[in-house]
Each structure stands twice: as structure tokens, then as C-alpha cells.
Amino acid sequence: MNLTLNHPQLISLAAGFTDHETLPVMELRAAVNQVLNTRESALPALQYGSTEGSGELRRITAARLAAQDTAAGGTVSAYPADHLVITNGSQQLLYLAAEALCDPGDVVLVEDPTYFVFLGIAQSHGLKCRGVRMTEHGIDPEHLDRVLYSLRKTGGLRRTKFLYLVSYFQNPSGLTASFENKRQALAILRAYEQKAGHPIYLLEDAAYRELRFTGDDVPSALAVAGAAERVIYAGTYSKPFATGLRVGFGWLPDSVRSVILRIKSNHDFGTSNLSQCILAAALKNGSYDRHLPALQNRYARKAKTMLKSLHAAFPRAAQWVAPQGGLYCWTQLPRAIKTGPRSAFFRDALKANVLYVPGELCYADDTTRPKPQNGMRLSFGNASPGDIQTAIGRLGALAQRRAIN
Ligand SMILES: Cc1ncc(COP(=O)(O)O)c(C=O)c1O
């Protein structure tokens, strides 16, 4: 992010920044005016709030979540708002969950590949990550079982605390987990609990759920029958609306709610009350929901530009996943072309003023398998369509040169 901010000539396909041009300026101006319009609405917004967050925003969020899961085909009655916490982006919830559930030396299961910033959280808590392979429907249940079995054999199961899944348009792979896949994952975790001697949670990170531009939504893991006591659901208003507001949320089982709130209270006493009030106003006056389809269309168009440019510029042997939502196009170059941060390819890309996330950063330090070294996470989130075309053209030319040599 710093490289992008400090080098305006650099085209960044790296940072998870959202689309700049469509940020909801008018919508937020109206919402701010609404909140600050009268002393009656302004004064509480400018005061401290509660650690768990605004009651109104939590009620709206709980109702939206239940409506989304129902519309996606899940059988849910309601998600009680008192299970919700409003956080400083969903990023804070990931940190809080790791801190609440784990001690240094514990084990966390992650997708292979996973959201590399989460790996940083795990590292800062002294956690060991074990990678679980992915299929096009989410993690590979057989491999999950095998990893848990090997942990059991080697004494690591007692230290295994949760499975972290980025279940919608995964960062970085772009893949979405099916509902059946989440159900299977929960059943497998449950089967190992007795031997582990404690619950093994599923932390479902749904950061990109609302950024779908094709296909149908999938119910969250909360909709799996009997699973709500094992699922922590991290959602956000940041990616689908205004990242600058920094408002995310979590649905927490009773067993972890009070400890997460205690830690959050030590961090910040609660998320910015003003941001929460502004967001609640935008949700209530309908501007959030009017903005969303425009944003989804914008990403659909930019994803199309990226795919077209990849087809035109990249070597035939390169492969990528066509995204149905989210911000990323996960691309593999021929195996001989290394893309890591110390590779000649990465250096040449920087010289050509293009930045991407090297794929190998998205794999946990799991010594039971080698890290693939030829991947790239290419984001169409922030760059303009013209810049996407230029940047992919430059990367493609570099890849073609190396594929020939
Ligand atoms: C997978 C994933 N989870 C969570 C986040 C955090 O987003 P925020 O804190 O803006 O909600 C990000 C941001 O890039 C992300 O990619």
C-alpha cells in the first residue's frame, strides 16, 4: 500500500484497495448531513459508544445477514443481534479471534493459498499454520481430514484451535466455497474435537461476499444446521461501500463472545461511533443498496478487461481463475518462471512500474509441502481499466520473454 501511495507512476495490481472512482462520495455526504443535522442525532454520534457497537447497526446487520442467507437458499430463522460485534474493519475481528482462541505455539488451519495478511496475524501471535489444499468448491475435505489426522498422530491436535476460510471469492484464489463444502468442513472439525479436548472453530471470512458480479450467493456456514456454536463469521461494510469508514462486523458464538469483547475493549472501547452512525444512515436511507449494483458492475467490467488482457498478453502455458466476484485474478505462470519478491521477474515488473502480490507470500510456512513459486495475485480493485490493460501487457511481455529463454 505504501509503495502504491508513494509512487504515483506505479500501476499497482497488488494492494487490496477498492475502486477509487466509484467511492460513494454523494451517498456519504448525505448520510453525514443526516447524522449531524440535529443536535439530537449528532450528539450521541460524537460520543463514545459501547464495545460491541451500535445497537441499531447490529440489528440492521443481523437482519441483513439472515436475509442474505435465506435468499441464498439457507434455512435460517434469525441471527440474534446480541451475537454481533461491530469492529474496525473485519481485519480487527481476525486479530481478535486469533488472540481470543489461541496461545503461542498453537496451530491454525488455513487454505493453501490464503489471505497473506492473516498469515501475519498468525505470525505475530506465534501460531503455526498448516495449509489445506483447495478444490474449485473450497478446501479439499479429504486433505483437511488427512491434516487433522497427522496432527493427531504427532500430538498437534491438542494445540489446533480453528480453521480459517475466506469463503467468498477467496483472497487470493478467487474461489468460492460451496455450502456443502462448509458443511463437510464443520463435520470433520467436529469429529476431531473429542481427541483435541476442546472445540475447533471455523472462522469464516466473508469479506468479499457482497462483491459478486455473476452467479448466485451461497449461504454462510452459520446456516449449517447445529453449527452456529462453532462458527465465527467475519463480515465487512468496508469493501462493498467505503473502506475509509473502517467498519466491519463479527457474528460470535456465546463461548467466545465475552472474551472477544474484553480484548476489543482493551484495544479501543468500541468502533468509531460516528462511522457506525453514518453507515447506519446509509443502510437505512437505501443509498448503500443503491450503490452496490453499480460497484458490482464496475468490478465485472474491470475483471473482464483483466481477463481479456491476460488472454492477449500472457504465454499460452499460463493459467488463471476467472473470478465471479471479489477483486482478484489468481494467475500461474509456467513453473520455470519464479515470481517471488526476490525473483528477477518481480524486479523487472517493478522496473516496468507494475506491482503484484507474489503468490508464494500467500502460502503458510508449512514444512510438510513446498510453496509454489510461480503464482501472482493480480487485483483489478483499484487500477483503472486502461491501467489494467497496460500493466497486464507489461507483465505479459516479461513472461513471454522468460518463457522463450
Ligand atoms: C480476505 C480479507 N479479509 C479481511 C480483510 C479486511 O478488510 P476490512 O478490514 O476492510 O474489512 C481483507 C482486506 O483486504 C481481506 O482481503
The ligand as an ORCA input file, in Angstrom:
! r2SCAN-3c Opt
* xyz 0 1
  C      -9.772    -11.760      2.946
  C      -9.827    -10.465      3.653
  N     -10.351    -10.411      4.883
  C     -10.429     -9.272      5.563
  C      -9.949     -8.092      5.039
  C     -10.046     -6.852      5.866
  O     -10.875     -5.897      5.305
  P     -11.573     -4.758      6.158
  O     -10.808     -4.633      7.433
  O     -11.503     -3.548      5.323
  O     -12.972     -5.239      6.424
  C      -9.372     -8.081      3.767
  C      -8.816     -6.839      3.189
  O      -8.189     -6.813      2.187
  C      -9.318     -9.299      3.060
  O      -8.776     -9.376      1.837
*
